[in-house]
Amino acid sequence: MTLSQIRYFLAVARELSFSRAAEALYVSQPAVSKQVSLLEQELGVKLFERTNQGLELTEAGSRFAVFFGDTEKNFRILLEQVQNESDTVHGTVRIGYAAGWDISEFYPRITEVLAAEYPKLEISIIGLALETIRKSLERGEADLVVTNESLLRGQENICSVLLTRRRGILLFSAQHRLADVPGLTLADFRDEVFYVTAPPTMREATEELLSVCSAAEFFPKIEFVPTLSTALMMLSGGHGVLLCHDWMMARNNPLFRTLPLDIERGIGIAWLADNHSALIPPVVRELRNLLRTEETGT
């Protein structure tokens, strides 16, 4: 059995629902069902029963829920104790992020915080295209990735947590025909092409765009482009727009204009579920603390 199977089982035991457990874990429902089924096969007992009232723990399931719950709690306590001993946390953590983002807001500070707390821990930063975010984890090119939270949902064998929420913006050229028009709203761009810097197979990349435009009472014209650089080149000619957020580096470029939108984009950090490196928890913890402090101003 694996820690992932135990985590998935405990989540279902808490929620008494595979779908709600999957949402809480930011993985797909089939992934949860599969891991719980594998755990049942290895234990040789049935852990859940489906009744007219819903999902229920079997007697064996209830006993294993208590046992695994205590085991997980003790494991986390021990892990935290070990990680708090700075000398045991050493090595390099490679963090991938969406290319084109301005991470200067947190990168210098997180390296400073980690250097003080874990002097033997180093951070390496890698810029990635959206479609390679997950692959970079699977291929071992990155230990952690920071990207749009929506792209992390339902990903099998991926653990993730929300880091922060950023203000959504519409990016367009300073040469655009609407660039100097006061009081613009998203609806004023209903006739424009909306560029999406991800392949069509990444449905999550378009779902938010469709939702936002639907609220503005229009259906967007979507054009998929291979890279952010391609989108920015198209925008610089005065054509099209790009829905993004205020971590986009181009927002400070005088060649572009931005329209703040009344939406927020979640930014998450993710890692492989079977990556149990002792380097990951302190980096995730310090990043969450740092960005939470920035949001609250405390």
C-alpha positions as CSV (number, residue, x, y, z in Angstrom):
1,M,0.0,0.0,0.0
2,T,1.1,3.6,-0.5
3,L,0.7,6.9,1.3
4,S,-1.5,8.1,-1.6
5,Q,-3.9,5.2,-1.1
6,I,-4.2,5.9,2.6
7,R,-4.7,9.6,2.0
8,Y,-7.4,8.9,-0.6
9,F,-9.1,6.4,1.7
10,L,-9.2,8.8,4.6
11,A,-10.6,11.6,2.5
12,V,-13.4,9.3,1.3
13,A,-14.0,8.2,4.9
14,R,-14.3,11.8,6.0
15,E,-16.5,12.9,3.1
16,L,-18.4,9.7,2.6
17,S,-18.4,10.7,-1.1
18,F,-15.8,9.9,-3.8
19,S,-16.6,13.1,-5.7
20,R,-16.2,15.4,-2.6
21,A,-13.1,13.6,-1.6
22,A,-11.7,14.1,-5.2
23,E,-12.5,17.8,-4.9
24,A,-10.8,18.1,-1.6
25,L,-7.7,16.4,-2.9
26,Y,-7.7,18.3,-6.3
27,V,-7.6,15.0,-8.2
28,S,-10.1,13.2,-10.4
29,Q,-12.8,11.0,-9.0
30,P,-11.6,7.9,-11.0
31,A,-8.2,8.4,-9.5
32,V,-9.7,8.2,-6.0
33,S,-11.9,5.2,-6.8
34,K,-8.9,3.4,-8.3
35,Q,-6.6,3.9,-5.3
36,V,-9.3,2.9,-2.8
37,S,-10.0,-0.2,-4.8
38,L,-6.3,-1.1,-4.9
39,L,-6.2,-0.6,-1.1
40,E,-9.2,-2.9,-0.7
41,Q,-7.5,-5.6,-2.8
42,E,-4.3,-5.4,-0.8
43,L,-6.1,-5.5,2.5
44,G,-8.5,-8.2,1.3
45,V,-11.6,-6.5,2.8
46,K,-14.3,-4.2,1.7
47,L,-14.0,-0.7,3.1
48,F,-17.2,1.0,1.9
49,E,-20.8,-0.1,1.2
50,R,-23.2,1.8,-1.1
51,T,-26.7,2.1,0.5
52,N,-29.9,4.0,-0.3
53,Q,-28.6,6.7,2.1
54,G,-25.3,7.0,0.3
55,L,-21.8,5.7,1.0
56,E,-21.0,4.1,4.4
57,L,-17.9,2.6,6.0
58,T,-18.0,-1.1,6.6
59,E,-17.0,-2.3,10.1
60,A,-13.5,-3.1,8.7
61,G,-13.5,0.3,7.0
62,S,-14.3,2.1,10.3
63,R,-11.5,0.3,12.1
64,F,-8.9,1.0,9.3
65,A,-10.1,4.7,9.3
66,V,-9.1,5.0,12.9
67,F,-5.8,3.1,12.5
68,F,-4.7,5.0,9.3
69,G,-5.9,8.3,10.8
70,D,-3.7,7.8,13.8
71,T,-0.8,6.6,11.6
72,E,-1.0,9.6,9.3
73,K,-1.2,12.0,12.2
74,N,1.9,10.4,13.9
75,F,3.7,10.4,10.5
76,R,3.1,14.1,10.0
77,I,4.2,15.0,13.5
78,L,7.4,13.0,13.1
79,L,8.0,14.5,9.6
80,E,7.6,18.0,10.9
81,Q,10.0,17.3,13.8
82,V,12.6,16.0,11.5
83,Q,12.1,18.8,9.0
84,N,12.5,21.4,11.7
85,E,16.0,20.2,12.2
86,S,17.6,22.5,9.6
87,D,20.7,20.4,9.0
88,T,18.5,17.5,7.7
89,V,17.0,19.6,5.0
90,H,19.6,20.0,2.3
91,G,19.7,19.9,-1.5
92,T,18.1,21.7,-4.4
93,V,14.4,22.2,-5.1
94,R,13.5,22.9,-8.7
95,I,10.4,25.1,-9.0
96,G,8.8,25.4,-12.4
97,Y,6.5,28.3,-13.2
98,A,4.5,29.6,-16.2
99,A,6.9,31.5,-18.5
100,G,6.0,35.1,-18.8
101,W,5.0,35.5,-15.1
102,D,6.6,38.1,-13.0
103,I,7.7,36.2,-9.9
104,S,9.9,39.0,-8.5
105,E,7.1,39.6,-6.0
106,F,8.0,36.5,-4.0
107,Y,11.1,34.9,-5.4
108,P,13.8,37.1,-3.7
109,R,11.9,37.0,-0.4
110,I,11.3,33.2,-0.4
111,T,15.0,32.5,-1.1
112,E,15.9,34.9,1.8
113,V,13.4,33.2,4.2
114,L,14.6,29.7,3.2
115,A,18.3,30.6,3.5
116,A,17.7,31.8,7.0
117,E,15.7,28.7,8.1
118,Y,17.3,26.1,5.9
119,P,20.8,27.2,5.0
120,K,21.6,24.0,3.1
121,L,18.5,24.3,0.9
122,E,18.8,25.8,-2.6
123,I,16.1,26.9,-5.0
124,S,16.3,26.6,-8.8
125,I,13.7,28.4,-10.9
126,I,12.5,27.0,-14.4
127,G,10.2,28.9,-16.8
128,L,7.8,26.5,-18.5
129,A,5.1,26.6,-21.2
130,L,1.6,25.8,-19.9
131,E,1.4,22.4,-21.8
132,T,4.7,21.2,-20.2
133,I,3.8,22.1,-16.6
134,R,2.6,18.6,-15.7
135,K,5.2,16.8,-17.9
136,S,8.0,18.6,-16.1
137,L,6.9,16.9,-12.9
138,E,6.5,13.5,-14.5
139,R,9.9,13.7,-16.2
140,G,11.6,14.8,-13.0
141,E,12.6,18.2,-14.5
142,A,10.9,20.0,-11.7
143,D,10.0,19.1,-8.1
144,L,7.3,21.7,-7.7
145,V,5.3,23.8,-10.2
146,V,3.5,27.1,-9.7
147,T,0.6,27.6,-12.1
148,N,-3.1,28.5,-12.5
149,E,-5.0,26.5,-9.9
150,S,-7.6,25.6,-12.5
151,L,-5.0,23.6,-14.5
152,L,-4.3,21.4,-11.4
153,R,-7.8,20.2,-10.8
154,G,-8.6,16.5,-11.5
155,Q,-4.9,15.6,-12.2
156,E,-4.2,12.0,-11.2
157,N,-1.2,11.5,-9.0
158,I,-0.8,15.2,-8.4
159,C,-0.9,16.9,-5.0
160,S,-1.6,20.7,-4.9
161,V,-2.5,23.5,-2.6
162,L,-3.7,27.0,-3.2
163,L,-1.0,29.6,-2.8
164,T,-2.8,32.9,-3.5
165,R,-5.4,34.6,-5.7
166,R,-4.5,37.2,-8.3
167,R,-6.6,39.9,-9.9
168,G,-7.6,39.1,-13.4
169,I,-6.7,41.5,-16.2
170,L,-7.2,41.8,-19.9
171,L,-4.0,42.5,-21.8
172,F,-4.0,44.3,-25.2
173,S,-1.7,46.5,-27.3
174,A,-1.2,50.2,-26.7
175,Q,-1.9,50.5,-30.4
176,H,-5.3,48.9,-30.1
177,R,-8.2,50.9,-31.4
178,L,-9.7,51.0,-27.9
179,A,-6.4,51.8,-26.0
180,D,-7.3,55.4,-25.3
181,V,-11.1,54.9,-24.8
182,P,-12.1,55.7,-21.1
183,G,-14.4,53.5,-19.1
184,L,-13.7,50.3,-20.9
185,T,-15.4,47.1,-19.9
186,L,-14.9,43.5,-21.0
187,A,-18.0,43.7,-23.2
188,D,-16.3,46.4,-25.3
189,F,-13.9,43.6,-26.6
190,R,-16.7,41.2,-27.7
191,D,-15.6,41.5,-31.3
192,E,-11.9,40.8,-30.6
193,V,-10.0,37.5,-30.9
194,F,-9.1,36.1,-27.4
195,Y,-5.8,34.3,-27.5
196,V,-5.3,31.1,-25.4
197,T,-1.7,30.1,-24.8
198,A,-2.4,26.4,-24.4
199,P,-3.4,23.5,-26.7
200,P,-7.2,22.9,-27.3
201,T,-6.9,19.7,-25.3
202,M,-6.4,21.6,-22.1
203,R,-10.1,22.4,-21.5
204,E,-9.3,24.1,-18.2
205,A,-7.5,26.9,-20.1
206,T,-10.7,27.9,-21.9
207,E,-13.4,27.1,-19.3
208,E,-12.6,30.3,-17.3
209,L,-12.5,32.4,-20.4
210,L,-15.9,31.1,-21.5
211,S,-17.3,31.7,-18.0
212,V,-16.0,35.3,-17.8
213,C,-17.2,36.3,-21.2
214,S,-20.6,34.6,-20.6
215,A,-21.0,36.9,-17.6
216,A,-20.4,39.8,-19.9
217,E,-23.1,38.4,-22.2
218,F,-21.0,37.4,-25.2
219,F,-19.3,34.3,-26.6
220,P,-15.6,34.9,-27.3
221,K,-13.8,34.2,-30.6
222,I,-10.9,32.0,-29.4
223,E,-7.6,31.4,-31.2
224,F,-5.1,28.9,-29.7
225,V,-1.4,29.9,-30.0
226,P,1.6,27.7,-29.1
227,T,3.4,30.1,-26.7
228,L,3.0,33.3,-24.7
229,S,5.6,34.9,-26.9
230,T,3.4,34.2,-30.0
231,A,0.4,35.8,-28.2
232,L,2.4,38.9,-27.2
233,M,3.7,39.3,-30.8
234,M,0.1,39.1,-32.1
235,L,-1.1,41.6,-29.5
236,S,1.7,44.1,-30.2
237,G,0.3,44.5,-33.7
238,G,-2.9,45.9,-32.2
239,H,-5.0,42.7,-32.7
240,G,-6.7,40.5,-30.2
241,V,-6.6,40.3,-26.4
242,L,-5.3,38.0,-23.7
243,L,-7.1,37.1,-20.5
244,C,-4.5,36.7,-17.7
245,H,-3.7,38.0,-14.2
246,D,-1.6,40.7,-12.6
247,W,1.5,38.5,-12.3
248,M,1.9,38.7,-16.1
249,M,5.2,40.4,-16.7
250,A,4.0,42.2,-19.9
251,R,1.6,44.3,-17.8
252,N,4.5,46.7,-17.1
253,N,5.6,46.9,-20.7
254,P,4.7,50.3,-22.3
255,L,3.8,48.5,-25.5
256,F,0.7,47.0,-23.7
257,R,-2.4,48.2,-21.8
258,T,-4.4,46.4,-19.2
259,L,-8.0,46.4,-18.2
260,P,-8.5,45.2,-14.6
261,L,-11.4,42.7,-14.3
262,D,-13.7,41.9,-11.4
263,I,-12.4,38.3,-11.2
264,E,-9.6,36.4,-9.3
265,R,-7.4,33.6,-10.5
266,G,-6.2,31.0,-8.1
267,I,-2.5,30.2,-8.2
268,G,-1.5,26.8,-6.9
269,I,1.6,24.8,-6.3
270,A,1.8,21.2,-7.2
271,W,4.0,18.1,-6.9
272,L,3.8,14.4,-7.6
273,A,1.9,12.5,-5.0
274,D,4.6,9.8,-4.8
275,N,7.4,12.4,-4.4
276,H,8.1,12.2,-0.6
277,S,11.2,14.3,-0.7
278,A,11.8,16.1,2.7
279,L,12.7,19.2,0.7
280,I,9.1,19.8,-0.6
281,P,7.1,20.5,2.6
282,P,9.3,23.4,3.9
283,V,9.2,25.1,0.5
284,V,5.5,24.8,0.2
285,R,4.9,25.9,3.8
286,E,7.1,29.0,3.5
287,L,5.6,30.0,0.2
288,R,2.1,29.7,1.5
289,N,3.0,31.7,4.6
290,L,4.7,34.4,2.6
291,L,1.9,34.9,0.0
292,R,-0.8,34.7,2.7
293,T,1.1,37.5,4.6
294,E,1.1,39.5,1.3
295,E,-2.6,39.1,0.9
296,T,-3.6,40.0,4.4
297,G,-0.9,42.7,4.8
298,T,0.2,41.3,8.2
